[in-house]
Amino acid sequence: MELTLTGASTLSDRPAASTASHSHDHSHSHGHSHGHSHSHSGGTCCAPPKPKKIDASVLLPTPEQVNRFKSDKSFRLQVLSNVVRGGTYEIFINLIRVLVNNDKKAENDIMVKIEDYEAFGNMLNGHGADGHTLAHWCAKRGDDPRFLKFLIAKSTSPNGTTLLIDLHLPSKDTVGMYPLHWAVTEGAIPLVSLLLQHLEDRPTPSARTSSSSSLMHSTSSLMEGSDDQTNAPINNCTSFTNAGIDAQDSSGCTPLLIAAQYGHPDLAAFLIQRGANPNNVDSSRDTALHWAAYKGSVEVCGMLLHLQGVEGQLDSVDAFGQTPLHLASLRGNVETVRFLMEEAASISVSAEKEGGGRVGSKVSAKSSHCFPAKLLTMTDKEEKTPLDLAVKKKKLGCEMLLLQYHEQYVAPKRGVFSRVGQTIKDICSINSWKAWMGMTGSELPIGQNPTFPFYWMVAHIFLAGIVYATEFIGIGKSGKYEAEGLLWDKLGLHFFFIAAFTFTLITLYYTFRTNPGVLDARDVGNSSNTTPTCQVLCCGGGGGYPKDKISLEMDAVTKKLRSQYDAVIESFSKNFPSEDKRVPLCHTCRIVKPLRSKHCRVARRCVLLFDHHCPFVGTTIGLYNYIHFYMFLVSFLMMAIGFITAWIIFLKRSTTFPTGVAACGGYLSLYFIPVSMMVVYHTQLILGNLSTNEQANLRRYRYFWAEGRFRNPFDHGKIRNILSRLSPDRSAYELGIGGANSEETESMLANEV
């Protein structure tokens, strides 16, 4: 059989351009001019070259090309690598058949007949001209694991006693990553699992490969000269299983560290459960938590702290004396800063309630009370606190948030006059107004509920009520009750407006104060509504939800979901489920996510039947407060209709044109447009039993799609849909956690992205 591949990059004698031009310098800058800044390309540590799609097709080549492919190992590995990078598996198998002179197509491609296994292994073993092995490129094909499965099947002799193709060789470049590292960068857990299983099952490498199969770099010398403050030394494992899962590249990064850098929480949990050492550090003594905080991956931070505890991790320092909080602050990762501080605060709460630190936190009751203050005041080798770095790097969101925490944990308690002064200062601060109005972009504290839209809308509701009472009814205009234009004969209209106005305020209050279905697995109190500014007027936002029936129910549900989360994480040590059977997890809340729930980035918790976060009502809309939100919209619309009707009649009855009333009434009447649109939109959602989040992200939720066609599994007719949304009960979420119809719903749950 003869074969050709069209495309210059495939048959070129030169290494692939994307590989040759790729810089592999890595690590992160620690934020100031102390000479230890070591930046990395592309913003991600240990980044392997990205696959480059090639235009390849099966054609008949010249005999000279076939002979060179068989005889020139460097050329052969280059062609095969390029096909793996961007070609199809069928092209790859056809090339293998050419290599072994097997023209017959086998039913199973892995069973391609090979006469001399040792010779075949030698043909595919080793590094190409780009410094990478064929296994490196197979490890990047998470979309098609057949490449790696083929290589694993042919890596040993038929009796399994001789290693023919070493799949655990570091690359010959400045990075020195193993194929396992590359699979981790892709977040391809099936490929990582295949490589780990292969490392457990493979025979001991022969003398010619054992030296390169071991860890490239040992950090024992670094550990001998380390400070007492740093983490425990890396375990120097000698078995090939542990050497593989804890293999280090040239900068000391292990697969677990890279999983943290790339924000793969499931993969990080999988590696830890499979035996990866969670205390490993790189050459800069950065832990996985350091990297997760630097990259802003809250989910990875949550998973690591869940498995490792808080103290000894949150207060661990790297070679520059910086904690994870330092790195999150200098990068402006507001959500990560807030999460780390909440984790530190959770120790104090547990200590107060139980007389000791949180289970697994390794924190005594005595030290837990000052732990948040300790993190805030820890300095690096240049005497910089996290707040100092946020100020230096001009990270406004982190600066505002850290100032709030300093006020809470470090500064002495202030009196009422001091808080009033701080409130006045906030109101006069341009930065505060930028934050309230959302003008700080990505630096806005994501956990902050912007207060400006809420106060703006409430002020206009009251303004409408004042204008109606003073101008249309005439209250407060002594001696002018008989003046032309007053609407004393429209008592029915007045009662309609007053009722709508009153009901608007009542429904707004219940929307704001009703627990929407927040699943709070962290014992830090109901503080999801807190705001970082306006010390007196905001008064901590909503102050938390009341401990009513809903909140008590959510506590029980959360505990159940938390236990399921622990069970799923523990199951990773045995086997990782396939993509179609994976259970959605929230590593930030540490729960199994029920069907139709979502992690709200403002409330910083998962919310049952999450709809959206509305800054105009100051809270997140979910399962239990959606009815109040919808009735608020309806009553607001009725109020607007009553106001506009009175305004028009007033203008018609006036003999002289009232300029002020016309302008003010016209301005307030504009609210009719967005409110009416919202009422129509949410009415449609209710009739179809959809949430705003689902309607806006239909393509993300695969349980809405069957055989490529949209199908709403929650649509049970208009009446039942209305009752489901406006009169919710446990059935809205119990289906996803083992309820009566759990089998059907769990299958949908497994298909959720």
Secondary structure, 3 states (H helix, E strand, C coil): CCCECCCHHHHCCCCCHHHHCCCCCCCCCCCCCCCCCCCCHHHCCCCCCCCCCCCCCCECCCHHHHHHHHHCHHHHHHHHHHHHHHCCHHHHHHHHHHHHCCCCCCCCHHHCCCCCHHHHHHHHCCECCCCCEHHHHHCCCCCCCHHHHHHHHCCECCCCCCECCCCCCCCCCCCCCCHHHHHHHCCCHHHHHHHHHHHHHCCCCCHHHHHHHCCCCCCHHHHHCCCCCCCCCCCCCCCHHHHHHCCCCCCCCCHHHHHHHCCCHHHHHHHHHCCCCCCCCCCCCCCHHHHHHHHCCHHHHHHHHHHHCCCCCCCCCCCCCCCHHHHHHHHCCHHHHHHHHHHHHHHHHHHHHHCCCCCCCCCCHHHHCCHHHHHHHCCCCCCCCHHHHHHHCCCHHHHHHHHHHHHHHHCCCCCHHHHHHHHHHHHHCHHHHHHHCCCCHHHCCCCCCCHHHHHHHHHHHHHHHHHHHHHHHCCCCCCCCCCCCCCCCCHHHHHHHHHHHHHHHHHHHHHHHCCCCEECCCCCCCCCCCCCCCCCCCCCCCCCCCCCHHHHHHHHHHHHHHHHHHHHHHHCCCCCCCHHHCCCEECCCCEECCCCCEEECCCCEEECCCCEEECCCCEEECCCCHHHHHHHHHHHHHHHHHHHHHHHHHHHHCCCCCHHHHHHHHHHHCCHHHHHHHHHHHHHHHHHCCCHHHHHCHHHEHHHEECCEECCCCCCCHHHHHHHHHCCCCHHHHHHHCCCCHHHHHHHHHCEC
